[in-house]
């Protein structure tokens, strides 16, 4: 008998963000197909994808409309270099993304993954100030517990102790300011009050160091890898005003929280602001193909527009603006328009919130049950050290893909889950919690 897909993977594949030795007791799950919100394994088990396969899948696996668009594009053009060339999918996608920002962010620079988008935005900010004769503006700010990717530049604005310990000698660390995480609110303090208190430290730092700071990067409304730390839009409004006052670029990393996740297409819209640079990836292509983009204001683009190549933006990727990936993104935007997805998600999110409240709000171990659009989470008090792995394994047994962040259980389902599936996902989480804490 030939070796299983699982056995072959263990022998040949080095899996991401994984201690491979752990797979001796919990081997990788061999997936062979997908269907809507379901993943189907080698042995025929059906798993509800409760986290959209690392937050990327918006409209279900093997979506017929995205599939059709890709088949059509395959017959036209699979790839062409974007240096000196262009093509219809990348032009149309750039125009449609700019329109979604009401034209405020009218220039699109493409890459293949979220960390690359972070790198681009950071370099773009620094190089803008350099071209404007302000090379001393070369430092960055980020929030405590922030995560913006794991490449060397992105690690500078990723405040995760595990990464800092491992790679500190390679990284030029950014300055951090307190997170507006609403879980940090004092007794009787509102989420907006917590945000206003947190922004005081940002104001003090910018007053002292603003002349040397190029950009402030944050995830609007929800800090994903920080355990789905949610905060009030008031922080974004105040941060935007401070960045304007001290001439600091505001970078909104919407790699995880964009594309409708928080209830609006862009999370920053809920604060009534626009950033100077906007990073998108993950759900941008519907979870189909690697694609990321940085959108920027015209004044940033103009800082590079010159006869001198040294004043040009010095960054490239071989697969920049890949036609197939751009076509998947265009099909994804079509679904948003044709199905009125944001309105439908308001009803879906309300149902998810009710189910979670009914199931978990009275449990003694559950803390900070919270939700922002199609992202929901709760924390487990005094969770065992291996809680995340125990919960993940138990959820698989119950037919669901749910993968906690430390002691935070979160839900980020595709936008196609119906009521019976959302109920099944909630029940699987309840079963997994009982097993993990047993």
PyMOL commands that set and color helices and strands:
alter all, ss='L'
color gray80, all
select helices_A, chain A and resi 5-12+20-24+52-55+64-74+88-100+114-131+152-155+161-170+182-184+191-212+234-245+267-271+282-285+298-302+309-311+323-339+341-360+387-397+419-437
alter helices_A, ss='H'
color red, helices_A
select strands_A, chain A and resi 31-35+38-41+46-49+107-111+139-143+175-177+213-218+222-223+229-230+249-253+277-280+292-296+366-372+375-380+400-401+408-411
alter strands_A, ss='S'
color yellow, strands_A
deselect
rebuild
show_as cartoon
